[in-house]
Amino acid sequence: MSATGRCLCGAVRYEIDGPLRNVSVCHCVECRRWHGSPAGYTSAPNEALRLTGEASLRWIDTPESDAGARRGFCGDCGSSLFWDAPDRETISIAAGTLDPPTGLKTVKHIYTEDKSDYYD
């Protein structure tokens, strides 16, 4: 499978050469604060991700990440794009940034014990 995606303004674009994992929705506090709600992520092997427009890509270390991860976002429009842990062979990609059709399905919810009180 080959997929493409981008931030809201198009300044950061990417391609993925290879299969994508189905979507997991993360309810952890950090994801909720970063996205404003639970976050849907897919992932791909690190070597499968190719940036085709990255001048506005910025990275921030995630202060509460047990994995020591960093988050990639567009410095122009603020779109959240990636979650990258240094010891993993995959990079997580915000599923909402993929160009449709994705062919992906939401298969699980994680960190549900950390969910907020405004939804079931």
N, C-alpha and C positions, 0 to 999 in steps of 0.2 A: 504494500500500500504506500502510496505517496500522498502527502497532505501538505497544505499550505495554510498560513495564518498570518495575522498581523494585529497591531494595536489599533485603537479607534481612529487615530489620525493617519495611519499608514506609514509613519516614520520608521517603525520597526517591523520588519517582515521576516518570515522564516519559511523553510521547507523541511519536511521530514521524509527521509528516504528509508522506508521500512515500516514494520507494523507498529501500531499504537495500542497501548493497553486500554481496555474499556474504562469508563469514568468512575472514579471514586469521589464522593462528596465529603469534604472535610469540615467538621463542625468545631475544630479547636478554636480557642480564643484568638490566636494569632491570625488564622485564616479569616475568621469573621471580621476582625479589625482591619485587615489588609483589603478585603473585598467588600466589606459592608454587609456581608451575609455569608452563609456557608459557601464554600468554594468547590466547584467541580474541576477535577484534574484528570488528565490522561498522562501517559508518560511514554518515552521512547529511549532507546539506547543513546548515550551521549554522542556517539559518533554519527548517529542518524540525523541529528539536528544541524541544519545549515542556515546561518543568518544571511539573508539576502539584502537587508537594509538594517543597519545597526548604529547609525550615527547618534541616535537619541536613546539607545539602550543604556540604562543605568542599573547598578546593582547596589543592594543594601543588605547588610548582615541582619539576620532576624534575631532579635534580642531574646526571645523565649524558645528558640528551637533547640530541642534535645539533640538534633542531628548536626548542629552547627551550620545550618543551611543559610543560603542567601536567596534573595528574591530579585528577579529581573523585571524591570518596568520601563515604560516609555517616559523619558524626561520631558517630553513635550505635552502629551495628553494625559499622562498618569496611569495608563492602562497597565494592569498587572498581567504579566506574561508567563514567568517561569519561577519554579522553586527548585533550587539546586543544592543538594547536600554533597560535600566533598568526598565522602567515602562510598558513594553510590555509583553504579554503572549506568544509571538512567537519570534523565532530567524530567521533572514534572512540568506539564504545560497546561495553562489555564484553558480548559475545554472551550470556553466561550470565545476564545480568540481564533479558533480554527475556522477556516472557510468551509461552509457546507457544500455538499453533503459529507458528513463525517463517517457515517456508518457505525458509529459508536453507540453504546448503551450504558446507562448508569447501572452499575452492578453492586455497589455497596456504599454504605455511609460509615465514616470512621470518626473517632473521637466524639461520639454522640453523648458521652457522659459530660462533655464540656459545652454542650449546646446552650444557647441562651434560653431564657424563659418566655420569649415572645412567639415561639412556635412549638408544635408537638414533635 
